[in-house]
Amino acid sequence: MSTSGVTPSHLIRCCFLNETYYAPGELVYNGTHGDTCYYVNCSLECTLEFFNWSCPSRPCLCPTPAQSGQGFWQPAGRRVCGGRPALAGGADPVSFPPPQENESWWMCNCTRATCKYNNTVELVKVKCEPPPMPTCTNGLAPVRVEDPDKCCWHWECDCYCTGWGDPHYVTFDGLYYSYQGNCTYVLVEEISPRVDSFGIYVDNYHCDVNDKVSCPRTLIVRHETQEVLIKTVQMMPIAVQVQVNRQAVALPYTKFGLRVYESGINYMVDIPELGALVSYNGLSFSIRLPYRLFGNNTKGQCGTCTNSTLDDCVLPSGESIDNCEVAADSWVVNDPSKPRCPHTGFTTRRPAPSPSAGTSSFPTKGCASPLCELIKDSLFAQCHAVAPPQHYYEACLFDSCYVPSSNLECASLQTYAALCAQEGICVDWRNHTGGACPVTCPAHREYRACGPTEEPSCKSSPSQPNSTRLVEGCFCPEGTTSYAPGFDVCVDLCGCVGPDNVPREYGEHFEFDCKDCICLEGGSGIICKPKTCRPEPRLECEEDGTYPFTEVDPANTCCNVTSCKCNASLCREKPPLCSLGFQVKSEIVPRRCCPLYSCVPKGVCVLEHAEYQPGSPVYSSKCQNCVCTDRRDNATQLNVIACTHVPCNTTCSPGFELVDAPGECCKKCQQTHCIITRPGQQSLVLKPRDMKSDPLNNCTFFSCVKIHNQLISSISNITCPDFDPNTCVQGSITLMPNGCCRKCVPRIETSVPCAAIPVMREISHNGCTALVSMNDCSGSCGTFAMYSAEAQGLDHKCSCCREQRTSQREVTLRCPDGGALRYTYTHVDSCLCQDTLCELPTQRRARRSLPLGVAPGWG
């Protein structure tokens, strides 16, 4: 028996039972008692009405094969038509009272029953006519969809959108375009939401060095409370990570009506409730949605799913435009990891002007890769009729021209081959690329171009329906089976696989993680029990420095063993204090923990509480030179110190003599003479009170004196009085007694010497005059006659007082008429005695030619 809950407050409170109100016509409770079925209903008069009848033996009313089909049926022996009113809400007529007249219900084998009269039921068999097959604008084959009555079916074109490369898009309705945005965008959302938080999004990024083209990096699927992120974390080789609500998860993952699993090289997100299947492999993505749930109700970069390409380029406002690239810009998502994207009006555009949707106008000569020709080659001929190749061929040409040497052509080939595989057509195309598009499999798996979407495993049920779709990927080799989803293990025989990923056969005993395990069929598969270790007696460590230590037993790594270990820091014996020249030596003795200590020689010399290394000097006496040797004294075990007398000087430098030095080991050189150093000459040595002149200069002499036991040398220069040889009698110049200064016999002269004498003189020219101060040369000069032994006669010298230097000067003359006249004259600046020829006057010459004693004029 069951009871309903509390009646909502907006309903009329009518019947009351067990502290619960019920509205008129509402079921209060129902149940069975033996072969009798009953129920209690709240009547329109707010009274509880009780009904009962014989319970049927079958779950539904089905006529016999002879009675099925068009016609009337009158069951014998019991009433199935007419009686009390049926329950509201279309309750099952088997579990509740018979239906009223003209009431209909479905029976088995697509037969509709209608209650007529007098317990007569009209049976109408539904006839299904095969509907005409439509043409899907996306080029794919239509799918059969069961009608709501589950009797007939009709054709529908599923919504299929894919994106690949840098990237290229084919919308739900088959419209092709390329778009190079590098933000996060809406691929699919519902126009009128029927599912809580359903949406599919893509995160693009620039994947070339010039930031001109972009590639998908993350596919995001949201469904109710879950957000699935399939992220490409590494490109070569491709590595993908799956996160749910920003937390990494292991595959397969199933929760809240959503399943994520691997299918070949693809990562799949399956939402059975919606019939949605999303695929992503790092280079491309695909989205398949059923038309019955999403037809005419999608928006985003994947289009509208109306089986018409005319309205695929739609803006968020609902407006349709002709260019899908412009429309794609408007579907940017506010991604916190890309703060610049929501604030930009347009994202990065393709490197060349975009043609209209579905056409291509970029140059392909000279840059197209031969890989692209495989798409139109006979290799894919069987698929051409099922999936048109033109969009994928154009995308391949675009990638080979704008992103050369990137192998993005492989994405177009891979996407087209995957589309063919979904239609059940297998194309092993990678062997025709010359190694340009490889897939590397682990050593325990092998590559297949066409394998099952979900690889059979030991844990899969044989009754699971087999899908006709195919996928490429890495599969277990022939003769082996995948153990289970989420276990990357291929086994020869189905058994168990533990945490060590080692396959085990049923009944096999093994040891793992210090447990004794057995592989059993059924249940969890592996049952383990901890290994038992024998108990150990308490260990006492008595030796100094030892302590009990527990470690893994090498003979049995699952058990521990305790032994006495040595720790020298625990030793109680301390090292001894050794005397000078000795050091402590510790010696490890076998089978003993603590070391043995002893004092051993260091190999040094010791003197007066100091240690000396061999070869180093040792100070013992100032009159001895001592050194530490390598020889060891057997008695003291110390090294021997060898000494020699300090060497003494036997000679001294010039000016020094050896004298006794009290308290010293040797005589010392003491200065006894003055030493005078002369540049470029030999040093001069003088005794005290000695004086000596310079051989090269009589005016310089050297002397040595001793003052307070200190020798002082001096150099003296004689200063001579002024001496003018012109005032001397010729030939009378001699040296003074000091040998330095000169002296002579002076001349006796009374006349005034030659000099410039200033005079005032009047200058007259052209009647103009002026009184001018000027100089005259006047004075006596040295004129003499003396006997010359060389000439053997008289030698004459005559000189006169003459101008030495003159200059031209100007003077202004005053004229009688009051005018002025400038006049230039010669001015004597200085005078000098100058030699001249000695001549006698004419009369005197004549007189000298006369005989001696005769005077001129004298008769």
Backbone hydrogen bonds, N-H to C=O, Kabsch-Sander energy under -0.5 kcal/mol:
donor,donor_aa,acceptor,acceptor_aa,energy
2,S,30,N,-1.0
4,S,28,V,-0.9
7,T,21,Y,-0.5
11,L,8,P,-1.5
14,C,12,I,-0.8
14,C,22,Y,-1.4
15,C,22,Y,-2.2
17,L,20,T,-2.6
20,T,17,L,-0.9
22,Y,15,C,-2.6
25,G,42,C,-3.6
26,E,23,A,-2.0
28,V,40,V,-2.7
29,Y,40,V,-1.2
30,N,2,S,-0.6
31,G,38,Y,-2.3
33,H,36,T,-3.1
36,T,33,H,-1.7
37,C,53,W,-3.5
38,Y,31,G,-2.6
39,Y,51,F,-2.2
40,V,29,Y,-3.1
41,N,49,E,-2.6
42,C,26,E,-2.2
43,S,41,N,-0.7
43,S,47,T,-3.2
46,C,43,S,-1.6
49,E,41,N,-3.2
49,E,47,T,-0.5
51,F,39,Y,-2.5
53,W,37,C,-2.3
55,C,35,D,-3.7
62,C,60,C,-0.9
67,Q,64,T,-1.3
68,S,64,T,-1.7
71,G,123,L,-2.1
73,W,121,V,-2.8
80,V,78,R,-0.5
82,G,99,P,-2.9
90,G,87,L,-0.7
91,A,87,L,-0.8
96,F,92,D,-1.0
102,N,115,C,-5.2
103,E,100,Q,-1.5
105,W,113,A,-2.6
107,M,111,T,-3.5
111,T,107,M,-0.6
111,T,108,C,-0.8
112,R,124,V,-2.9
113,A,105,W,-3.4
113,A,111,T,-0.5
114,T,122,E,-1.9
115,C,103,E,-3.1
116,K,120,T,-3.1
120,T,117,Y,-0.9
121,V,73,W,-2.5
122,E,114,T,-3.1
123,L,71,G,-4.0
123,L,121,V,-0.5
124,V,112,R,-2.3
126,V,110,C,-2.4
129,E,127,K,-0.5
136,C,134,P,-0.5
139,G,136,C,-1.9
143,V,156,E,-2.9
145,V,154,H,-3.0
147,D,152,C,-3.7
150,K,147,D,-2.2
154,H,145,V,-2.7
156,E,143,V,-2.0
158,D,156,E,-0.8
159,C,289,L,-2.6
160,Y,158,D,-0.7
160,Y,172,F,-0.9
161,C,287,I,-2.5
162,T,170,V,-1.9
163,G,285,F,-2.2
164,W,168,H,-1.8
165,G,283,L,-1.0
168,H,164,W,-3.5
169,Y,177,Y,-3.4
170,V,162,T,-2.3
171,T,175,L,-2.6
172,F,302,C,-3.0
174,G,171,T,-2.0
177,Y,169,Y,-2.1
179,Y,167,P,-1.9
185,Y,202,V,-2.8
186,V,331,W,-2.3
187,L,185,Y,-0.6
187,L,200,I,-2.5
188,V,200,I,-2.2
189,E,299,K,-1.6
190,E,198,F,-0.6
191,I,297,N,-1.1
198,F,195,V,-1.1
199,G,222,R,-1.8
200,I,188,V,-2.5
201,Y,220,I,-2.9
202,V,185,Y,-2.0
203,D,218,T,-2.8
204,N,183,C,-2.6
204,N,202,V,-0.6
205,Y,215,C,-2.0
207,C,213,V,-1.4
208,D,213,V,-0.7
211,D,208,D,-1.5
214,S,166,D,-1.4
215,C,205,Y,-2.7
217,R,203,D,-3.1
218,T,203,D,-1.4
219,L,230,I,-2.1
220,I,201,Y,-2.9
221,V,228,V,-2.6
222,R,199,G,-3.2
223,H,226,Q,-2.6
224,E,196,D,-2.2
226,Q,223,H,-2.3
228,V,221,V,-3.3
229,L,227,E,-0.5
229,L,243,Q,-3.1
230,I,219,L,-2.6
230,I,228,V,-0.5
231,K,229,L,-0.7
231,K,241,Q,-3.0
232,T,217,R,-2.6
233,V,231,K,-0.8
233,V,239,A,-2.3
234,Q,239,A,-1.4
239,A,234,Q,-2.6
241,Q,231,K,-2.7
243,Q,229,L,-2.8
244,V,247,Q,-3.0
245,N,227,E,-3.0
247,Q,244,V,-1.1
249,V,242,V,-2.1
253,Y,260,V,-3.0
255,K,258,L,-2.5
258,L,255,K,-1.2
259,R,270,D,-2.5
260,V,253,Y,-3.1
261,Y,268,M,-1.9
263,S,266,N,-2.9
265,I,472,E,-2.1
266,N,263,S,-2.1
267,Y,280,Y,-2.7
268,M,261,Y,-3.3
268,M,266,N,-0.5
269,V,278,V,-2.6
270,D,259,R,-3.3
271,I,276,A,-2.5
274,L,271,I,-1.3
275,G,271,I,-1.2
276,A,271,I,-1.5
277,L,288,R,-2.2
278,V,269,V,-2.6
279,S,286,S,-2.7
280,Y,267,Y,-1.5
281,N,284,S,-2.0
285,F,163,G,-2.7
286,S,279,S,-2.1
287,I,161,C,-3.0
288,R,277,L,-2.4
289,L,159,C,-2.7
293,L,290,P,-0.9
294,F,290,P,-2.0
295,G,291,Y,-2.6
296,N,305,C,-2.4
297,N,294,F,-2.0
298,T,304,T,-0.8
299,K,189,E,-1.9
301,Q,186,V,-2.6
302,C,187,L,-2.0
303,G,300,G,-1.6
311,D,308,S,-0.6
312,D,309,T,-1.0
314,V,312,D,-1.5
315,L,319,E,-2.9
318,G,315,L,-2.5
321,I,313,C,-3.0
324,C,322,D,-0.7
327,A,323,N,-1.7
328,A,324,C,-2.6
329,D,325,E,-1.3
330,S,326,V,-0.7
330,S,327,A,-1.0
331,W,328,A,-1.4
332,V,329,D,-0.8
333,V,184,T,-3.8
335,D,333,V,-1.6
338,K,335,D,-2.1
341,C,338,K,-1.4
343,H,340,R,-0.6
344,T,341,C,-1.6
357,A,322,D,-0.5
358,G,176,Y,-1.6
359,T,356,S,-1.9
367,C,364,T,-1.1
368,A,364,T,-1.6
372,C,369,S,-1.4
373,E,370,P,-0.7
374,L,371,L,-1.4
375,I,372,C,-1.3
376,K,372,C,-0.6
377,D,373,E,-0.5
377,D,374,L,-0.7
380,F,377,D,-1.5
381,A,378,S,-1.3
383,C,380,F,-1.1
384,H,380,F,-1.3
385,A,381,A,-0.7
386,V,383,C,-0.9
387,A,383,C,-3.1
393,Y,389,P,-2.2
394,E,390,Q,-2.6
395,A,391,H,-2.2
396,C,392,Y,-1.8
397,L,393,Y,-2.1
398,F,394,E,-2.5
399,D,395,A,-2.4
400,S,396,C,-2.2
401,C,397,L,-1.5
402,Y,398,F,-2.6
403,V,399,D,-2.2
406,S,403,V,-0.9
410,C,407,N,-1.3
411,A,408,L,-1.0
412,S,408,L,-0.9
413,L,409,E,-1.9
414,Q,410,C,-3.1
415,T,411,A,-2.5
416,Y,412,S,-2.3
417,A,413,L,-2.5
418,A,414,Q,-2.2
419,L,415,T,-1.9
420,C,416,Y,-2.1
421,A,417,A,-2.3
422,Q,418,A,-1.9
423,E,419,L,-1.0
423,E,420,C,-0.6
424,G,421,A,-1.8
425,I,420,C,-2.6
426,C,424,G,-0.6
429,W,427,V,-1.5
432,H,429,W,-1.9
433,T,430,R,-1.5
435,G,430,R,-0.6
436,A,433,T,-1.0
441,C,439,V,-0.5
445,R,442,P,-1.8
446,E,475,F,-2.9
448,R,473,G,-2.4
451,G,471,V,-3.9
453,T,469,R,-0.6
458,C,482,S,-1.8
458,C,483,Y,-0.5
459,K,483,Y,-0.8
460,S,457,S,-0.8
464,Q,461,S,-1.7
470,L,421,A,-1.5
471,V,451,G,-2.4
473,G,448,R,-2.1
475,F,446,E,-2.9
475,F,473,G,-0.6
480,T,477,P,-2.0
481,T,491,V,-2.7
482,S,456,P,-0.9
483,Y,489,V,-2.5
484,A,487,F,-0.6
487,F,484,A,-2.3
488,D,486,G,-0.6
489,V,487,F,-1.9
491,V,481,T,-3.1
496,C,504,R,-2.4
498,G,502,V,-0.9
501,N,498,G,-2.2
504,R,496,C,-3.2
507,G,519,C,-4.2
508,E,505,E,-2.2
510,F,517,C,-2.3
512,F,515,K,-2.1
515,K,512,F,-0.7
516,D,529,K,-3.0
517,C,510,F,-3.3
517,C,515,K,-0.7
518,I,527,I,-1.9
519,C,508,E,-2.1
520,L,518,I,-0.6
520,L,525,G,-4.0
525,G,522,G,-1.3
526,I,524,S,-0.7
527,I,518,I,-2.2
529,K,516,D,-2.1
531,K,514,C,-2.0
542,E,540,E,-0.7
546,T,543,E,-1.8
547,Y,565,K,-2.1
549,F,563,S,-2.9
551,E,561,V,-2.4
553,D,556,N,-0.6
553,D,559,C,-3.0
556,N,553,D,-0.7
559,C,556,N,-2.2
561,V,551,E,-3.0
563,S,549,F,-2.3
565,K,547,Y,-2.9
565,K,563,S,-0.6
567,N,545,G,-2.8
570,L,567,N,-2.6
571,C,568,A,-1.6
578,C,576,P,-0.6
582,F,579,S,-2.0
583,Q,600,V,-2.8
585,K,598,S,-3.2
587,E,596,L,-2.2
589,V,587,E,-0.6
592,R,589,V,-1.4
596,L,587,E,-2.8
598,S,585,K,-1.5
600,V,583,Q,-2.7
600,V,598,S,-0.5
602,K,581,G,-2.7
605,C,612,Y,-2.8
607,L,610,A,-2.2
610,A,607,L,-0.5
612,Y,605,C,-2.7
615,G,628,C,-3.5
616,S,613,Q,-2.2
618,V,626,C,-2.4
620,S,618,V,-0.7
624,Q,621,S,-1.5
625,N,644,T,-3.8
626,C,618,V,-0.7
626,C,624,Q,-0.6
627,V,642,A,-2.5
628,C,616,S,-2.2
629,T,640,V,-2.5
633,D,638,L,-3.4
634,N,632,R,-0.6
637,Q,633,D,-3.0
639,N,604,V,-2.2
640,V,631,R,-2.6
642,A,627,V,-2.4
642,A,640,V,-0.5
644,T,625,N,-2.0
646,V,623,C,-2.7
656,F,653,S,-2.2
657,E,670,Q,-2.7
659,V,668,K,-2.5
664,E,661,A,-2.0
668,K,659,V,-2.2
670,Q,657,E,-3.0
672,T,655,G,-2.9
673,H,655,G,-1.6
674,C,686,L,-2.9
676,I,674,C,-0.6
676,I,684,L,-3.2
677,T,675,I,-0.6
681,Q,678,R,-2.2
684,L,676,I,-3.2
686,L,674,C,-2.2
686,L,684,L,-0.5
689,R,704,C,-3.7
690,D,687,K,-2.0
692,K,702,F,-3.0
694,D,697,N,-0.7
694,D,700,T,-3.4
697,N,694,D,-1.0
700,T,697,N,-1.7
701,F,716,S,-2.4
702,F,692,K,-4.5
703,S,714,S,-2.2
704,C,690,D,-1.8
705,V,712,I,-2.4
707,I,705,V,-0.5
707,I,710,Q,-2.8
710,Q,707,I,-0.9
712,I,705,V,-3.3
714,S,703,S,-2.3
716,S,701,F,-3.0
718,I,699,C,-2.7
720,C,718,I,-0.6
727,T,724,D,-1.8
728,C,725,P,-1.3
729,V,745,V,-4.0
732,S,729,V,-2.1
734,T,743,K,-3.2
736,M,741,C,-3.4
739,G,736,M,-2.2
743,K,734,T,-3.4
747,R,727,T,-2.5
749,E,747,R,-0.7
754,C,780,S,-1.2
755,A,778,S,-2.3
757,I,755,A,-0.5
757,I,776,D,-3.9
759,V,774,M,-3.6
761,R,772,V,-3.1
763,I,770,A,-3.0
765,H,768,C,-3.0
768,C,765,H,-2.2
769,T,814,R,-2.1
770,A,763,I,-1.8
772,V,761,R,-3.1
772,V,770,A,-0.6
774,M,759,V,-2.9
774,M,772,V,-0.5
776,D,757,I,-2.5
778,S,755,A,-2.4
778,S,776,D,-0.5
780,S,752,V,-4.2
783,T,781,C,-1.3
784,F,797,K,-2.1
786,M,795,D,-2.4
788,S,793,G,-3.8
789,A,787,Y,-0.5
792,Q,788,S,-1.5
793,G,788,S,-1.7
795,D,786,M,-4.7
796,H,794,L,-0.5
797,K,784,F,-2.8
798,C,836,T,-0.5
800,C,834,Q,-2.6
802,R,800,C,-0.7
802,R,832,L,-2.2
804,Q,830,S,-3.5
805,R,830,S,-1.4
807,S,827,H,-2.2
809,R,825,Y,-2.6
811,V,823,Y,-2.8
813,L,811,V,-0.6
813,L,821,L,-4.0
814,R,769,T,-2.7
815,C,819,G,-2.7
818,G,815,C,-1.8
821,L,813,L,-2.4
823,Y,811,V,-2.9
825,Y,809,R,-2.7
827,H,807,S,-3.3
829,D,805,R,-2.8
829,D,827,H,-0.6
830,S,805,R,-1.6
832,L,802,R,-2.8
834,Q,800,C,-2.7
836,T,798,C,-2.6
839,E,837,L,-0.7
845,R,841,P,-2.2
846,A,842,T,-1.9
847,R,843,Q,-2.4
848,R,844,R,-2.4
849,S,845,R,-1.0
850,L,847,R,-1.4
854,V,851,P,-1.7
855,A,853,G,-0.6
858,W,855,A,-1.5
859,G,857,G,-0.7
